[in-house]
């Protein structure tokens, strides 16, 4: 994994990070890590929901469609 990469933040974001760092008594890295963890959890949930919806769309048959041509 590449350890160094370029990260560009808007001035407003940097100012907010500094402000919240002071208010919450947390360093900027902790705030960024917590924010990214929440972001990834949220995106993972969206992807899982989307995949579930796609699966349901592929197998979602009506009662008549499911039992069509079945002899009991």
C-alpha positions as CSV (number, residue, x, y, z in Angstrom):
1,X,0.0,0.0,0.0
2,X,1.2,3.5,-0.9
3,X,1.8,5.4,2.4
4,X,2.3,8.8,0.9
5,X,-0.3,10.5,-1.3
6,X,-1.4,14.0,-2.0
7,X,-4.4,15.2,0.0
8,X,-6.0,18.6,-0.9
9,X,-8.6,20.1,1.4
10,X,-10.6,23.3,0.9
11,X,-9.6,26.2,3.2
12,X,-13.0,26.0,4.9
13,X,-12.5,22.3,5.7
14,X,-9.0,23.0,7.2
15,X,-10.5,25.9,9.3
16,X,-13.3,23.6,10.5
17,X,-10.8,20.9,11.4
18,X,-8.8,23.3,13.4
19,X,-11.9,24.7,15.1
20,X,-13.3,21.3,16.0
21,X,-9.9,20.1,17.1
22,X,-9.8,22.8,19.7
23,X,-13.5,22.4,20.7
24,X,-13.4,18.6,21.0
25,X,-9.8,18.4,22.3
26,X,-8.9,15.9,19.6
27,X,-6.1,16.1,17.1
28,X,-6.9,16.6,13.4
29,X,-5.8,13.0,12.5
30,X,-8.3,11.5,14.9
31,X,-11.1,13.7,13.6
32,X,-10.2,12.7,10.0
33,X,-10.0,9.0,10.8
34,X,-13.3,9.0,12.7
35,X,-15.0,10.9,9.8
36,X,-13.6,8.5,7.2
37,X,-14.6,5.4,9.2
38,X,-18.2,6.8,9.3
39,X,-18.1,7.5,5.6
40,X,-16.9,4.0,4.7
41,X,-19.5,2.4,7.0
42,X,-22.2,4.5,5.3
43,X,-21.0,3.7,1.8
44,X,-20.7,0.0,2.6
45,X,-24.3,0.0,3.9
46,X,-25.4,1.7,0.7
47,X,-23.6,-0.8,-1.5
48,X,-25.1,-3.8,0.5
49,X,-28.6,-2.3,0.1
50,X,-28.0,-1.7,-3.6
51,X,-26.7,-5.3,-4.1
52,X,-29.7,-6.7,-2.1
53,X,-32.1,-4.7,-4.2
54,X,-30.4,-5.9,-7.4
55,X,-30.7,-9.5,-6.2
56,X,-34.3,-9.0,-5.3
57,X,-35.0,-7.5,-8.7
58,X,-33.5,-10.6,-10.4
59,X,-35.5,-13.1,-8.4
60,X,-38.7,-11.1,-7.7
61,X,-41.4,-13.2,-9.3
62,X,-45.1,-12.8,-8.8
63,X,-47.0,-15.8,-7.2
64,X,-48.4,-16.8,-10.6
65,X,-45.1,-16.5,-12.3
66,X,-43.4,-18.6,-9.7
67,X,-46.0,-21.4,-9.8
68,X,-46.6,-21.3,-13.6
69,X,-46.4,-24.8,-15.1
70,X,-45.8,-26.5,-11.8
71,X,-47.8,-29.7,-11.3
72,X,-48.5,-30.9,-7.8
